[in-house]
Amino acid sequence: MSVWDEYPEDYRTRQVQAILLAVQAGESVALVGLSGSGKSNLLGYLAHRSGGQAAWPKLVLVDCNRLADASPASFFRLVRAALGDLSAAADELAALEAALSHRLAESTPLGLLLDRFDILTERAEAALFSNLRALRDMHKYELAYVIATRRPLDAHNELAELFYAHTIWLGPLSESDIAWNVGRYARRSGLAWDGATAQQMGALSSGYPALLRAICEAHAAGCPLALAELSQHPTVQRRLAEFWADQPEAAMLRHSGLSDNPLLAASRSPAQVDTAGLTLKEHALWEYLQAHPGQVCEKDDLIRAIWPEDRIFERGVRDDSLAQLVRRLREKVEPDPSNPRCIQTVAGRGYRFIPKDTM
């Protein structure tokens, strides 16, 4: 019995149905999810279940974690192996074309589930994406790609157009999926957690898979289901560090349903802001605010600090220029820019910076 057989029939129902409908129509799908969202689990579930579901399109999993390198030849060889072709080939692209044609002659449509596609977008040559586009155009509406990435594909990528109509952000689990995950962990650990415990874990994690797993591990080790204690537990802290290491932007948190997650809000600190991603003016504002913690920074003082050239100040830097700069900075440093916690507006005067450790 495979581990995938344990998964409930209604696992990730909404996302599963969206992917199946798109592939059935010969359309490609971009599955975007931040660290720990469960992309690999969903693709593994799809690949396993497609073999036993007559109504489903054929789905073949290609795990890019298995790539020896990011060269086109290595990738084409990996896809051929996933299709069941293990033969040696002098021309990997031609061999892949033949393998695809053979598989499509048996049944259509075919969906290639490309897990960890980021490895290719970060390292591969542009020719690879042109070749993948050509393969899809050769088998239009018969061959579809389902790529899993942590960030949306760059708009200049040759493949980007294929995913405009079908980009799915993978975020929180449903209530039934949360209950199943918590119950499965408890059974494997020899524990008995009731429905109320599962609901509490779901609320603290926002149903986000990696955070839910971390809370399960911490609670199994004796940690109370309370935000203060969980935030300090080593297991949870490691998961949070992994999540923030990718430096997700505020828009990504919103797409992932994580803007209001209590653990993330409690763990993000100004020290974790990547100043390399700030413009010169944003950096100047950030430095000034950090140098005056808890103080009301008057608008005129901020304008003089950020636009120090006398000629510019004399012409008048309007309040809305400063407000726009503050808005852009909040987008990069606040977990929820629409509800700022560390850069607060002081009506009629300016702004106040509140460090995380004083919140």
For each residue, the residues with C-beta under 8 A, 3 or more apart:
1: 5 6
2: 5 48
3: 6
4: 7 44 45 48 49
5: 1 2 48
6: 1 3 184
7: 4 11 45
8: 11 176 177 180
9:
10: 13 174 176
11: 7 8 16 45 177 180
12: 15 16 38 42 45 173 174 177
13: 10 16 17 174
14: 17 18 174
15: 12 18 19 31 42 168 170
16: 11 12 13 19 20 42 45 46
17: 13 14 20 21
18: 14 15 21 22 29 166 168
19: 15 16 22 23 29 31 46 111 146 168
20: 16 17 23 24 46 56 57
21: 17 18 24 25
22: 18 19 25 27 28 29 144 165 166
23: 19 20 26 27 29 57 59 109 111 144 146
24: 20 21 57 109
25: 21 22 109 141
26: 23 109 140 141 142 143 144
27: 22 23 141 144 162 165 166
28: 22 136 144 145 146 147 159 162 163 166
29: 18 19 22 23 144 145 146 147 163 166 167 168
30: 147 149 152 153 163 166 167 168
31: 15 19 39 42 43 146 147 148 149 168 170
32: 148 149 150 151 152 167 168 169 170 255
33: 37 38 39 148 150 169 170 171 256
34: 37 150 243 246 248 252 253 256 258
35: 150 210 242 243 245 246 248
36: 208 209 210 211 213 239 242 243
37: 33 34 170 171 208 209 210 256
38: 12 33 41 42 170 173 209 210
39: 31 33 42 43 115 148 170
40: 43 44 63 115 116 148
41: 38 44 45 209
42: 12 15 16 31 38 39 45 46 148 170
43: 31 39 40 46 47 61 113 115 146 148
44: 4 40 41 47 48 61
45: 4 7 11 12 16 41 42 48 49
46: 16 19 20 42 43 49 50 59 61 113 146
47: 43 44 50 51 59 60 61 113
48: 2 4 5 44 45 51 52
49: 4 45 46 52 53 56
50: 46 47 53 56 57 58 59 111
51: 47 48
52: 48 49
53: 49 50 56
54:
55:
56: 20 49 50 53 59
57: 20 23 24 50 109 110 111 144
58: 50 103 107 109 110 111
59: 23 46 47 50 56 110 111 113 146
60: 47 82 83 103 110 111 112 113
61: 43 44 46 47 82 113 115
62: 78 79 82 112 113 114 115
63: 40 66 78 115 116
64: 67 75 78 114 115 116 117 119 120
65: 115 116 119
66: 63 78
67: 64 70 74 75 78 119 120
68: 74
69: 74
70: 67 74 75 119 120 122 123 124
71: 74 75 124 125
72: 75 76 92 93 124 125 127 128 131
73: 76 77 92 93
74: 67 68 69 70 71 77 78
75: 64 67 70 71 72 78 79 120 124 128
76: 72 73 79 80 92 93 95 96 131
77: 73 74 80 81 89 92
78: 62 63 64 66 67 74 75 81 82
79: 62 75 76 82 83 96 99 112
80: 76 77 83 85 86 87 89 92 95 96 99
81: 77 78 84 85 86
82: 60 61 62 78 79 112
83: 60 79 80 99 100 103
84: 81 99
85: 80 81 95 99 102
86: 80 81
87: 80 95
88:
89: 77 80 92 94 95
90:
91: 94 95
92: 72 73 76 77 80 89 95 96
93: 72 73 76 96 97 131
94: 89 91 97 98
95: 76 80 85 87 89 91 92 98 99
96: 76 79 80 92 93 99 100 135
97: 93 94 100 101 135 138
98: 94 95 101 102
99: 79 80 83 84 85 95 96 102 103
100: 83 96 97 103 104 110 135 139 143
101: 97 98 104 105 139
102: 85 98 99 105 106
103: 58 60 83 99 100 106 107 110
104: 100 101 107 108 110 139 142 143
105: 101 102
106: 102 103
107: 58 103 104 110
108: 104 142
109: 23 24 25 26 57 58 141 142 143 144
110: 57 58 59 60 100 103 104 107 139 142 143 144
111: 19 23 50 57 58 59 60 144 145 146
112: 60 62 79 82 143 144 145 146
113: 43 46 47 59 60 61 62 146 148
114: 62 64 117 145 146 147 148
115: 39 40 43 61 62 63 64 65 148
116: 40 63 64 65 119 148
117: 64 114 120 121 147 148 149
118: 121 122 149 150 151
119: 64 65 67 70 116 122 123 124
120: 64 67 70 75 117 123 124 128 129
121: 117 118 124 149 153 154 157
122: 70 118 119
123: 70 119 120
124: 70 71 72 75 119 120 121 128 129
125: 71 72 128
126: 129 130 158
127: 72 130 131
128: 72 75 120 124 125 131 132
129: 120 124 126 132 133 157 158 159
130: 126 127 133 134 158
131: 72 76 93 127 128 134 135
132: 128 129 135 136 145 158 159
133: 129 130 136 137 158 159 162
134: 130 131 137 138
135: 96 97 100 131 132 138 139 143
136: 28 132 133 139 140 143 144 145 162
137: 133 134 140
138: 97 134 135 143
139: 100 101 104 110 135 136 142 143
140: 26 136 137 143
141: 25 26 27 109
142: 26 104 108 109 110 139
143: 26 100 104 109 110 112 135 136 138 139 140
144: 22 23 26 27 28 29 57 109 110 111 112 136
145: 28 29 111 112 114 132 136 159 162
146: 19 23 28 29 31 43 46 59 111 112 113 114
147: 28 29 30 31 114 117 153 159 163
148: 31 32 33 39 40 42 43 113 114 115 116 117
149: 30 31 32 117 118 121 152 153
150: 32 33 34 35 118 246
151: 32 118 252
152: 30 32 149 167
153: 30 121 147 149 157 159 160 163
154: 121 157 160
155: 160
156: 160
157: 121 129 153 154 160
158: 126 129 130 132 133
159: 28 129 132 133 145 147 153 162 163
160: 153 154 155 156 157 163 164
161: 164
162: 27 28 133 136 145 159
163: 28 29 30 147 153 159 160 166 167
164: 160 161 167
165: 22 27
166: 18 22 27 28 29 30 163
167: 29 30 32 152 163 164
168: 15 18 19 29 30 31 32
169: 32 33 255 256
170: 15 31 32 33 37 38 39 42 256
171: 33 37 207 208 255 256 257 258
172: 206 207 208 256 257 258
173: 12 38 177 178 181 202 207 208 209 212
174: 10 12 13 14 177 178 207
175: 178 179 199 202 207
176: 8 10 179 180
177: 8 11 12 173 174 180 181 207
178: 173 174 175 181 182 198 199 201 202 207 212
179: 175 176 182 183 195 198 202
180: 8 11 176 177 183 184
181: 173 177 178 184 185 209 212 213 216
182: 178 179 185 186 193 197 198 201 202 212 216
183: 179 180 186 187 193 198
184: 6 180 181 187 188
185: 181 182 188 189 213 216 220
186: 182 183 189 191 192 193 216 220
187: 183 184 190 191
188: 184 185
189: 185 186 220
190: 187
191: 186 187 220
192: 186
193: 182 183 186 197 198 219
194: 197 198
195: 179 198 199
196: 199 200
197: 182 193 194 200 201 219 225
198: 178 179 182 183 193 194 195 201 202
199: 175 178 195 196 202 203
200: 196 197 203 204 225
201: 178 182 197 198 204 205 212 215 216 219 225
202: 173 175 178 179 182 198 199 205 206 207 212
203: 199 200 206
204: 200 201 211 215 225 227 230 262 263
205: 201 202 208 211 212 214 215 261 263
206: 172 202 203 211 257 258 260 261
207: 171 172 173 174 175 177 178 202 212 257
208: 36 37 171 172 173 205 211 212 256 257 258 261
209: 36 37 38 41 173 181 212 213
210: 35 36 37 38 213 214 239 242 243
211: 36 204 205 206 208 214 215 236 239 240 243 261 263 264
212: 173 178 181 182 201 202 205 207 208 209 215 216
213: 36 181 185 209 210 216 217 239
214: 205 210 211 217 218 233 235 236 238 239 240
215: 201 204 205 211 212 218 219 225 230 236
216: 181 182 185 186 201 212 213 219 220
217: 213 214 220 221 235
218: 214 215 221 223 230 233 235 236
219: 193 197 201 215 216 222 223 224 225
220: 185 186 189 191 216 217
221: 217 218 233 235
222: 219
223: 218 219 229 230 233
224: 219 229 230
225: 197 200 201 204 215 219 230
226: 229 230
227: 204 230 231 262 263 266
228: 231 232
229: 223 224 226 232 233
230: 204 215 218 223 224 225 226 227 233 236 263
231: 227 228 236 237 263 266 267
232: 228 229 236 237
233: 214 218 221 223 229 230 236 237
234: 237 238
235: 214 217 218 221 238 239
236: 211 214 215 218 230 231 232 233 239 240 263
237: 231 232 233 234 240 241 267
238: 214 234 235 241 242
239: 36 210 211 213 214 235 236 242 243
240: 211 214 236 237 243 244 263 264 267
241: 237 238 244 245
242: 35 36 210 238 239 245
243: 34 35 36 210 211 239 240 246 248 264
244: 240 241 247 248 267 268 272
245: 35 241 242
246: 34 35 150 243
247: 244 274 277
248: 34 35 243 244 252 253 256
249: 252 253 331 332
250: 253 254 259 330 331 332 334 335 336 337
251: 254 255 331
252: 34 151 248 249 255 256
253: 34 248 249 250 256 258 259 264 335 336
254: 250 251 257 258 259
255: 32 169 171 251 252
256: 33 34 37 169 170 171 172 208 248 252 253
257: 171 172 206 207 208 254
258: 34 171 172 206 208 253 254 261 264
259: 250 253 254 335 336 338
260: 206 265 336
261: 205 206 208 211 258 264 265
262: 204 227 265 266
263: 204 205 211 227 230 231 236 240 266 267
264: 211 240 243 253 258 261 267 268 335
265: 260 261 262 268 335 336 341
266: 227 231 262 263
267: 231 237 240 244 263 264
268: 244 264 265 272 335 356
269: 272 355 356 357
270: 273 290 333 342 355 356
271:
272: 244 268 269
273: 270 278 286 332 333
274: 247 277 278
275: 278 283 286
276:
277: 247 274 332
278: 273 274 275 282 283 286 329 332
279: 282 283 328
280: 283 284
281: 284 285 306 325
282: 278 279 285 286 325 328 329 332
283: 275 278 279 280 286 287
284: 280 281 287 288 305 306
285: 281 282 288 289 302 305 306 325 326 329
286: 273 275 278 282 283 289 290 329 333
287: 283 284 290 291
288: 284 285 291 292 297 302 305 306
289: 285 286 292 293 297 343 351 353
290: 270 286 287 293 353
291: 287 288
292: 288 289 295 297 353
293: 289 290 353 354 355 358
294: 352 353 354 355 358
295: 292 352 353
296: 346 349 350 351 352
297: 288 289 292 301 302 350 351 352 353
298: 301 302 349 350
299: 302 303 319 322 349 350
300: 303 304
301: 297 298 304 305 350
302: 285 288 297 298 299 305 306 322 350 351
303: 299 300 306 307 313 317 322
304: 300 301 307 308 313
305: 284 285 288 301 302 308
306: 281 284 285 288 302 303 322 325
307: 303 304 312 313 317
308: 304 305 313
309: 312 313
310: 313 314
311: 314 315
312: 307 309 315 317
313: 303 304 307 308 309 310 316 317
314: 310 311
315: 311 312
316: 313
317: 303 307 312 313 321 322
318: 321 322
319: 299 322 323
320: 323 324
321: 317 318 324 325
322: 299 302 303 306 317 318 319 325 326
323: 319 320 326 327
324: 320 321 327 328
325: 281 282 285 306 321 322 328 329
326: 285 322 323 329 330 343 345 351
327: 323 324 330 331 337
328: 279 282 324 325 331 332
329: 278 282 285 286 325 326 332 333 343
330: 250 326 327 333 334 337 340 343
331: 249 250 251 327 328 334 337
332: 249 250 273 277 278 282 328 329
333: 270 273 286 329 330 342 343
334: 250 330 331 337 339 340 341 342 343
335: 250 253 259 264 265 268 341
336: 250 253 259 260 265 339 340 341
337: 250 327 330 331 334 340
338: 259
339: 334 336
340: 330 334 336 337 343 344 345
341: 265 334 335 336 344 354 359
342: 270 333 334 353 354 355 356 359
343: 289 326 329 330 333 334 340 351 352 353 354
344: 340 341 351 352 353 354
345: 326 340 351
346: 296 349 350 351 352
347:
348:
349: 296 298 299 346
350: 296 297 298 299 301 302 346
351: 289 296 297 302 326 343 344 345 346
352: 294 295 296 297 343 344 346
353: 289 290 292 293 294 295 297 342 343 344
354: 293 294 341 342 343 344 358 359
355: 269 270 293 294 342 358 359
356: 268 269 270 342 359
357: 269
358: 293 294 354 355
359: 341 342 354 355 356
